[in-house]
Structure formats: C-alpha cells, structure tokens
Amino acid sequence: MARPFHYAFLVRDLESTRRFYGSILGCPEGRSTETWVDFDFFGNQISAHVNDVLPAPIPCGHVDQVVVPIPHAGAVLDWDEFQALAKRLQDAQIAFLIAPMIRYAGRPEEQATMFFTDFSGNAIELKAYRHPEHVFSM
C-alpha cells in the first residue's frame, strides 16, 4: 500500500491558494491558520505557507526531450481522472507550462502528463499511467 507524502511550500496569499487548490483542482481543505492551509492533494497532504518571497521554478529538467520546471510537485492520477482534470483546467483558462500530452506512447510506461503553476507560481505536474503497474518501469 502506498503511503501519502507531505509537502510544504510557499504561496503569496491564502485566498488565491484556496481558490486554486480547492475550487479549481478540487482538493478538499484540511487544517489551517492565518498563515497556512493544508489540502488533500489527491490523497497526499500539502501545506501552503504564506511568505513574501517566492522562489521561481527553473526550466532545467530534461525528460523525453521536453524541458520541465524544477522544482515541481505533483501526483499520479487515474487515466480518466487525469483527462477530466485537464479539461477542467482548460475550461478555467489555466495556462499550461506544458499542455497535456502523452509520453512514451505505445510502451508499458506510457503516460499522460501536464505542467502548470498555481497562482503563486509553484510548478505542478500531474500525470497518469495507461498501465499503472508500470509507474516505476524503465
């Protein structure tokens, strides 16, 4: 059984963070104070902490001949859940750093992936594997 991870990160404000993670991504809110809020991020716990200085991701990672932002956080979704969320993001006019695409087509590790940022500029990758048993395949 997989264990959920915990990830803490910086955000500009809680209002736009709640709108992005709660309303757009559909992540239920957990505990919060005046300076931070937790979300159930697809079965994982993320904690958004307010700060004035926000480090920007750098487009320096190379995956399947595509440059990806580092650092980034994300989650692995079910195939149909990924497709539905990609449409919801498009309908909400969220700008993609990397639009939804298929990597490794026809191979056991075939995956759908997309990159975008939250309203504070944090890079997020969501992906789905056509064959989830190959999530760690080479």
C-alpha positions as CSV (number, residue, x, y, z in Angstrom):
1,M,0.0,0.0,0.0
2,A,1.3,3.4,-0.9
3,R,1.8,6.0,1.8
4,P,0.8,9.6,1.3
5,F,3.5,12.2,1.2
6,H,3.6,15.6,2.9
7,Y,4.9,18.6,1.0
8,A,5.1,22.2,2.4
9,F,5.6,25.1,0.0
10,L,5.3,28.9,-0.1
11,V,2.4,30.9,-1.5
12,R,1.5,34.6,-1.9
13,D,-1.8,34.5,-0.1
14,L,-4.4,32.1,1.2
15,E,-7.3,33.4,-0.7
16,S,-5.9,32.7,-4.2
17,T,-4.4,29.4,-2.9
18,R,-7.8,28.2,-1.6
19,R,-9.4,29.2,-5.0
20,F,-6.7,27.3,-7.0
21,Y,-6.4,24.1,-4.9
22,G,-9.9,24.0,-3.6
23,S,-12.1,25.3,-6.3
24,I,-10.1,24.6,-9.5
25,L,-8.2,21.4,-8.6
26,G,-11.0,20.1,-6.3
27,C,-8.7,19.4,-3.4
28,P,-10.5,19.3,0.0
29,E,-9.2,21.7,2.6
30,G,-7.8,20.4,5.9
31,R,-6.5,22.4,8.8
32,S,-5.5,26.0,8.6
33,T,-4.4,29.1,10.5
34,E,-4.0,32.7,9.4
35,T,-0.6,31.8,7.7
36,W,-1.0,28.3,6.3
37,V,-3.6,25.9,4.9
38,D,-3.5,22.1,4.3
39,F,-5.1,20.4,1.3
40,D,-5.8,16.7,0.5
41,F,-3.8,16.8,-2.8
42,F,-5.1,13.6,-4.4
43,G,-4.5,11.5,-1.3
44,N,-1.4,13.4,-0.1
45,Q,-1.0,16.2,2.4
46,I,0.2,19.6,1.1
47,S,0.7,22.6,3.3
48,A,0.7,26.1,1.7
49,H,2.5,28.7,3.9
50,V,2.3,32.4,3.2
51,N,5.5,34.3,2.5
52,D,6.6,37.5,0.7
53,V,9.5,35.8,-1.1
54,L,8.6,33.0,-3.6
55,P,11.3,31.1,-5.4
56,A,10.6,30.6,-9.1
57,P,11.0,27.2,-10.7
58,I,13.7,27.0,-13.3
59,P,13.1,25.3,-16.7
60,C,16.1,23.0,-16.5
61,G,15.0,19.4,-16.2
62,H,15.0,17.2,-19.4
63,V,12.5,14.4,-19.8
64,D,11.8,12.7,-23.1
65,Q,13.3,15.7,-24.9
66,V,11.0,18.2,-23.1
67,V,12.3,20.8,-20.7
68,V,10.5,20.7,-17.4
69,P,10.4,23.1,-14.4
70,I,12.5,22.2,-11.4
71,P,11.4,22.1,-8.6
72,H,7.9,20.8,-9.1
73,A,5.5,18.7,-7.1
74,G,2.6,16.6,-8.4
75,A,0.5,13.5,-8.2
76,V,-0.2,10.4,-10.2
77,L,-3.9,10.2,-11.1
78,D,-6.1,7.6,-12.7
79,W,-6.2,7.8,-16.5
80,D,-9.9,9.1,-16.7
81,E,-9.4,11.4,-13.7
82,F,-6.4,13.0,-15.5
83,Q,-8.4,13.6,-18.6
84,A,-11.3,15.2,-16.7
85,L,-9.0,17.4,-14.7
86,A,-7.1,18.5,-17.8
87,K,-10.4,19.6,-19.3
88,R,-11.4,21.4,-16.1
89,L,-8.0,23.3,-16.1
90,Q,-8.6,24.2,-19.8
91,D,-12.1,25.4,-19.0
92,A,-10.7,27.5,-16.1
93,Q,-8.2,29.0,-18.6
94,I,-5.2,27.9,-16.6
95,A,-2.1,28.5,-18.7
96,F,-0.1,25.3,-19.1
97,L,3.7,25.3,-18.9
98,I,3.4,22.0,-20.8
99,A,0.0,21.2,-22.2
100,P,-1.5,17.8,-21.6
101,M,0.5,15.3,-23.7
102,I,1.4,11.6,-24.0
103,R,4.9,10.4,-23.3
104,Y,6.3,7.0,-24.2
105,A,3.4,6.2,-26.4
106,G,2.9,2.5,-27.0
107,R,5.4,1.5,-24.3
108,P,4.5,-0.1,-21.0
109,E,5.3,3.1,-19.2
110,E,3.1,5.3,-21.4
111,Q,1.8,8.3,-19.5
112,A,-0.3,11.4,-19.9
113,T,1.4,14.4,-18.3
114,M,0.8,18.2,-17.9
115,F,2.6,21.0,-16.1
116,F,1.1,24.3,-14.9
117,T,1.6,26.7,-12.0
118,D,-0.6,27.7,-9.1
119,F,-1.5,31.3,-8.6
120,S,1.8,31.8,-6.6
121,G,4.0,30.4,-9.4
122,N,4.6,26.9,-7.9
123,A,5.1,24.4,-10.7
124,I,2.8,21.3,-10.6
125,E,3.0,18.1,-12.7
126,L,0.0,15.8,-12.9
127,K,0.3,12.5,-14.7
128,A,-1.5,9.3,-15.3
129,Y,-0.2,5.9,-16.5
130,R,-2.1,3.9,-19.0
131,H,-0.8,0.8,-17.2
132,P,-0.4,1.9,-13.6
133,E,1.6,-1.2,-12.7
134,H,4.5,0.3,-14.7
135,V,4.7,3.6,-12.7
136,F,8.3,2.7,-11.8
137,S,9.3,0.9,-15.1
138,M,12.3,2.0,-17.0
